[in-house]
Amino acid sequence: MIRTKMTELLGIEYPILLGAMAWITTAGLVAAVSNAGGAGVLGSGGRDDTWVREQIQKTKTLTNRPFGINVSLATTPMRDKIVDAIIEEGIDFVTLGAGDPRPFIGRFKDAGIKVVCIIPNTKLAKRVEAAGADMIVIEGMESGGRIGNLTTMALMTNVIPEVQLPVAAAGGIVDGRGLAAALVMGADGIQMGSRFLLASECESHRSNAEAIIQATDTDSCTIGWSRGKGLRGLKNRFAERYLEMETSGVPTEELGKYVQGCSRRVADLGQGEEETNGIVQVGEGLVPLKKIQPAAEIIREVMREAEAILKNAPALVQE
């Protein structure tokens, strides 16, 4: 049994937080992760307050264990309606990212909702700790979807010694080796999204899981990096076209129109035969992702592997 500050804070059995993914982490997958002892997280990106209310209510019918919801702070003005809906419906915790979470921390905490901030650097980590956050997630550029500038290892090296809050590491972590490494580095758990794209409860188009299973480590790419809006996923024709436009000087506004709505299209329809719907957003930890299985089985595998590694670790130190 692995108990950490993260498991105690969130009231969960295992130190595994589901990485919220827009159009993908809905009630079924969220409840499956929570029922298995992790912490499921709804993804509200691209959604409205009506959807948020419906999904919170539905998830409550599927699990009596803790779960949360992610709020993308960049999605104004819908963001404020979503915040209102979350507070009115009630939930165990929120994860806040893609913006400065400090103006929202007090309001959620006053409503009895724990606040987990997703942060990209040490400076913001210290600031959200001072503002009253309950926990932080340090998410490296190895993660799928929108990415920052620092790697997961660099974030663990820099941030963990500087804060007292529980810390979950994220970015390229897909198995028990990653969890064990994060715990040894001083983290209190992990946030994992890509591995759960292969959960049987995941509602993303099945072709996306097949593309991930067929991929290897060199199939990861990032688009939008030179414009300060990096997006990681699998190489395909859509990504190649975007990179051609990006490097040839196409205006950022036009690039934004090209990529607009791709997350929803890929979640609903897959890449499409011509691979023009968008990219499958997944992190760099691709080689171990080889099979579709229930979320509970994923969590059991990760925990068994991490526990075995940590039990054997003392043998590395010779008297």
N, C-alpha and C positions, 0 to 999 in steps of 0.2 A: 504494500500500500504506500502510495506517494502522497503525502499531505504537504501543502505549501500555503503561503499567505493568500495565493489566488484561490485555491479551493475553499479556504475558510471564508474569504470575503464573499464569494459568489454562491456559497452553499452547494458546491458540486462535489462529485466523487473523484473525478480525474481532472488534472490541470490542462484541459484541452478546450479552447474557445473556437467555435466555428467562425471562420472569416466570412463576413457578410458579403454577398455578391448580388449586384443589381439584377433583377428579373430571374434570379435563381434560388436564393435562400428564402423559400416560402415555408408555410406552416408545417407541411409534411416532413421536410428535411430537418427543420429546426427542432420539432418535437422529437424526431428520431435521435438526434444528437443529445438532447437533454435527457431523454428517457434512458439513454445508454450511459449516462453519468457525466457527460461533458456539458458545455454551455452552448445551446443553440442561439443563433442571432439572426433575426429577420433583416433583410436588406431592403431599405425603403427608397434607394436610389431610383429616380425616374417615376416614382409612384406619387399618389396624392393621399390626403388625409383619410378619405373614405376607405381606400385599400388598407391603410395602416390600421384603422379600427377593425376592419373585417379580419385581417390576419392575426392581430393580437387576440381577438375573441376566438378565432378558430384554433389557434395554437393552445389556448387555455383549455379547450375541450379535448386536446390530444395528449397533454402532459400536465402533471401537477408539480413538475420540477422547474427550477429556475431557467428562464430564458430572457433574452434581451432583444434590442432592435438597434440597428445602425442608422444614424442620421448624417447625411452628407450636408455639411454646413454651407456648401457652395450653392445649393439648390434653393435660391430665393426667387419669388416670395413664398413658394409652397412650403419651404422649410418651417416657417413660423406656424402654419396650420398643422403641419405634422407634429411639431413639438407640442402644441395644444392637445392634439388627439392622443398622443402618448401619455401625457400627464393625466388626462381625463379617464383613459382606459386603465391605466396602472400597469406597471411591468416591473420586473426585478432590477434590470439595469439597462443603460443605453451605452452604445459606443459612438463616439463623436470623432469625425475626421473631415478632411478636405476644407479646413478653415480654422479659425481661432475659436476653440471651445469655451474659453473663459466666460464670455457673457451668458452662457447657458448653464454652467455648472450649478450655481446657486438655486436656480429655479427647479431643476430636476431633483436636487438633494432636498429642497424644501418639501417636495412631493413624495419623499421617501424612496426615490429611485437612485440607485448607485450609478456613478459616472465613471466610465472607462474612456480615456482619451487616446486616440491613435496619433502618435507623434513621429516626426521624421528627424529630430535632432535633440541635442542635450539642452539647448537654450529653452525650447518650448516645453521640454519635460519638466524643467525646474519651474517654469512659469505656471503650468497647470497644477503641479503639486502645491505651489503656494496659493493657488486659487481654490483649492479644496477638492481636486479630483481624488477618486478612491483608488484608481489603478491606471496604469498606462500600458499601451501596446506599442512596442518599437518595431516598425515594419520596414524591412530592408527592400532594396530595389530588385531583389530576386523574386519578389512576389508577382502574381498576375494582376492585370488591370493597371490602374494609375499608380505610378511609382515615384519615389523621391530620388535623392542623389547619393545616399549612403547605403552600404551593404549591411546585411543582418549582423555579420561579425563585428563590423565597425561600430554599429549601434550598441551592441551588447558590451563591447569594450569601453565605449565612451559614456554611455548613459547609466548603466546599472550601478556603478559605484557612486554616482552623484545624486541618487534619489533614495528615499525610504519607502516609497510606495511599492505595492506588488507590481511586477513587470512581466508581461507576456512577450515572448519573442516571436516574430513572424517574418516570412519571406524565404521561400525555398525549403521550408520544413514540411516533410511529408511522411515521416516515419518515426519509430522509436529512437533511432540514432539521433535525429534532430532534437527530439524532446530531451534525451539524456544530455546532449551537448549543451543545450540551453540551460538546463538545471545546473550543470557543472560550472557554467559561466556566471551563475548567480541569478538567472531568471527564475520566476515562480511558475512558469508554464509556457504554453505556446498558443498562438493563434494559427489555425490551419484551414485554408480554403480549398486549394487545388486538389488535395486528396479526396475531399468530399464531392468533387465533381464526378467522381466514379462511384458515389454511393447509389444504391439502387433506388433510394427515395428521392434522389435529385431529379427535378422536373425539367432540367435543361435538355434540349434536343439530343436524342441518343447518338447521333452522328458526332457530336462534340466529344463524348466519352471515347468513341472509337478513334477519333483523331488523336486524342491524348495518348491512348494506349499504343498507337502506332508510332508516336513521336520519340525522338531521342534528344539528348541534351543540346545538340547543335541546332535543333529546330525552333528554339526560342528566339524571339526578336523583339525589338522595341521600336515603336513608331512615335513621332512627335517629340523626340528627345531634344532636338535642336530648337524647338519652340517653347520649351519649358513645360510641356504637357505630355511626358512620357507615358506610353501605354504598352504593357507587355502582354504578349500572347504568342501563338504559333505562326510561323511563317506561312504565308499563302499569297494568292494573287492580289487580294485586297491590300495586304501589307506592302507588297512590292509596289503597287500603284501609289499608295500613300507616300512611301519613301521617295519615289521618283518625283512626286509633286513637292514634297518637303525640301529635297535637295536642289530642286530647280528654281526655288524662290517663289513658289505659289503663295499668295497671301495667306496668313494664318486664318483669317475669317473664312476663306474658301476651303481650307483644310478642315475647319470645324464643321462646315456643312457636309463635307464628304463623309466624315466619321459619325455625324449625328445619327442617333438611333441604332447604331450598329450593335450595341449590347443587347437590346431587345430582339433585334432581328436574329442574331445568332442563337440566343436562348430559345427562341420560338421555332426557328426554321433551320438552324445549323448554318454552316458556311455556305451551303448551296453547291450545286454541281460545278458551277464556275468559280466558286470561292470568292464571291463578290459581296456577300451580305455583311462581312466584317471578319474579325479574327476571334478565335477561341482564346479567351483571356485566362491564362494559366501561368503559374510560376515556372522557375528554371529547374525545379526538382522533378524532372520528367521521367528519367529512366526507371525509378521504382514503381511508377504508376502503370500497372499492367492488368488490372482486373476490376470488374464491377462487383461490388459486394455491399451488404447492408451496412449502414452507418455504425451499428453496434459492433459488428465484426471488425470494422476499421479501427474503432477505438480500442477494442480488446487487443488487436494485433500491436498497435502502437504502444500500449501500456506494457504488454508482455515483453516486447523488445527493449523498451527503456529500462524496465526493472532488471532484466537480465544483464544489460550492460552496466548499470550502476552497481549491481551486486558484485560483478567481476572487477570493477574498477580498482578496488583496494589492492588487488594482486599486482598492479602495475608499479606500486611503490615498494621498493626493497629496503629492508632495514640494514 
